[in-house]
Amino acid sequence: MQDLKALRAFVAVAHQGSVSRAAEELHLTQPAVSLKLKQLQETLGLRLFQRHAQGLALTSDGHALLPSAEAALAGLQAFKISAQSMHETLRGRLRIGTIVDPEFIRLGALLHRLVHRIPQVETELHHGTSGYVLESLLKRELDVGFYLESPGQMPETGEGAPVVEMVELTHFDYNVIAPTGWSSRLARTDWASLAALPWIVTPPRSVHYRLLTQRMLAHGLTPNRVAQVDQEPCMIDLVRAGVGLALARDANALQERQERGLVVAKGISLPCALSFVWLKERRDEPVIAAVRGVLEDIWSL
């Protein structure tokens, strides 16, 4: 440390051309700076300065050593900054619950930006239904996740459960789709007529189940269930095979109608919101706050 203080004194006097101004810059007394210079010159066995009317000027030896002294101090500062950044760098693991397809939830953009913003944090993806994401979040098996629900409706967590916070990312509609050639069977699209037709349904913790059940119950109806699957692609495959009706996201329903001739029920839609959820008690944890910031950028919230 004594050598470093001497180097700082040497560089400061070389830049200022005066012991008094160098002492002011270093927040030291003039005698202290003069002593450091004397010790450095004695240690090196070299004369670094010569006096003149305006103060001190570097000798040829002083000029030769100044770049090395500046580089040494700059290296020390860089080392200090790097060490400090090690304390500020986020580390750990981030468990994200994902749903539907990666493109729809913009998963690639999320992971790409997380790698740049929190590079030392390892991300784990756990795919399932919205209900799975919510249950795993409440059990603290996930840190954050995507979730589907009716617009403006908070997840139902039950009494005594941790409080869940969420932000809605986008809104869309679910449409009712039917096999090719079923146009005549969908001539009437009131819910009573639709409920009587065969339905491909999903497990209770799926958003398809919640949306369809809520709408049917509002009319005192129950869908005619003939098959149950837990993934939207499987539902669409069964519709293509002629098994029955199902719900599909509006973009998927349009694509299936154009490419495969599936029938989309006219005038029927179930509004839905894609949201991102986390536990309120953890909202300000650095990693979760970083993810929320990335989402705000991706979705222009």
C-alpha positions, 0 to 999 in steps of 0.5 A: 500500500505504501508503494501504491500511495507513492505511485499516486503521489508521483502521478498526481505531481506529474500531472499537476506540476506542483506538490501543493496542487497534488496534495489538494487532489489527493486530500493529503498534506504537502509534507505527506506528498513530498515524503512519498516522492522522496521514498519513491525516488530513494526506492528506485534510485532515480531522480524523477523531478527537477525544480523550476520557477513554476514548480516541479517538472519531470526528468527524463527518467520521470517521463519514461516511468510515468506511463507505467505508473499510470497503467499500474494505477488504472489496472488497480482501479479496473481490478477494484471495479471487477471485484465490486461487480462480483457482489452486484452480479445476480446469481442463482436459478430462475424456474419459469413455468411455460404454457402453450407454444413458445412463439405465442408467449415470446419465450425466445425473446425472453430467454435471449434478453435474460442471458444478457441482463442476468448472465449468471442466472440459470433458467429452468423451463417447466411446461404445463397447463395454467393450473399447473403453473399456478399450483407450482408457484404456490408450492414455491416449485416455480419462481414465475410463470405464464398464466391464462385466465379471463381478462381482469380476473385474478387467479383463484388461490384459496384461503391462506394461500400466498398472494399472487400478483400478475401483469396481463401481457395480451388479450385474445379469443378462443374459438370453437372449432369443428371437423371438416364437413361439420358446417351443417351441424354448426348451423345453430351456434347457440350454447344449448345446440353446441353443448349437445354435440360431442366435445373434446375437453381438458382437465379442470386445471386447464384454461380451456376447461375453466372458460368452457365450464363457466360459459356453459354453467351460465346457461345451465348446460354441461358439454357432451364430453367424449374425450379428454386431453391436456394439450391444445395440439392434441385437441386439434388433432382429434378435431381433425380426426372428426372426434368432436368440437374443441376450443382453439386460440383464434390464430390457430383456429384461423390457420386450421380453417385455411389450411385444413378446412376445419369449421369455426363456429360463427359468432362464438368467442371466449375472451382470454388474457395471457398473463405473467404471475409471481408471488407478491412476497417475492416481487422485489427479489432482484432476479424476479424484478429483472424478469419483470423488467425484461417482460415490460420491454418485450411486451411494451407494457 
